[in-house]
Amino acid sequence: MTQIIQAVRDIVINSGEPSLKSKDILKRMEKSYHQTMKITDSELSSVLKYYKQLDVIYFDQDENVVFL
């Protein structure tokens, strides 16, 4: 779980944008060196929801991800 959120953080920071949709994160993850993780959309969503509860990220119903 920690490796997934670290990969998400790397992708969001390297994108240069303040937020990304989870589907875009998954696509970028498949094209980057994080492709060895082989995670699904549902696995990514569950990790993002977990970290939302910890107030690490903001994750809304439109699936936008913003690190706090």
C-alpha positions as a printed Julia matrix, in Angstrom:
68×3 Matrix{Float64}:
   0.0    0.0     0.0
   2.84   2.36    0.81
   4.51   1.67   -2.54
   1.31   2.49   -4.38
   0.77   5.86   -2.68
   4.45   6.7    -3.21
   4.05   5.96   -6.93
   0.91   8.11   -7.02
   2.77  10.95   -5.3
   5.64  10.7    -7.8
   3.24  10.83  -10.74
   1.24  13.78   -9.4
   4.36  15.77   -8.52
   6.05  15.03  -11.85
   2.92  15.98  -13.79
   3.29  19.61  -12.76
  -0.45  19.85  -12.13
  -2.07  20.34   -8.73
  -4.42  17.37   -9.22
  -4.98  14.39  -11.47
  -7.86  11.99  -11.99
  -7.26   8.47  -10.74
  -7.7    7.04  -14.25
  -4.97   9.37  -15.55
  -2.72   8.3   -12.69
  -3.28   4.66  -13.57
  -2.48   5.31  -17.25
   0.7    7.21  -16.35
   1.66   4.46  -13.92
   1.41   1.88  -16.72
   3.71   3.98  -18.93
   6.32   4.77  -16.28
   8.81   2.74  -14.3
   5.95   1.96  -11.89
   4.47  -0.43  -14.45
   5.86  -3.42  -12.57
   3.2   -2.93   -9.85
   0.34  -4.14  -12.09
  -2.5   -2.68  -10.02
  -6.12  -2.43  -11.09
  -8.46   0.53  -10.95
 -10.31  -0.92   -7.97
  -7.06  -1.5    -6.04
  -5.97   2.06   -6.71
  -9.36   3.4    -5.6
  -9.24   1.45   -2.34
  -5.73   2.75   -1.57
  -6.79   6.32   -2.35
  -9.87   6.01   -0.14
  -7.7    4.68    2.71
  -5.29   7.6     2.47
  -8.21  10.0     2.2
  -9.35   8.82    5.64
  -5.86   9.55    6.96
  -6.07  13.12    5.55
  -3.04  12.59    3.34
  -4.92  13.25    0.12
  -8.14  14.8    -1.07
 -10.12  12.36   -3.22
 -13.55  13.48   -4.41
 -16.45  11.8    -6.21
 -14.98  12.88   -9.57
 -11.87  10.84   -8.64
  -9.55  13.86   -8.51
  -6.48  13.32   -6.35
  -4.79  16.21   -4.53
  -2.05  15.76   -1.92
  -2.59  17.88    1.18
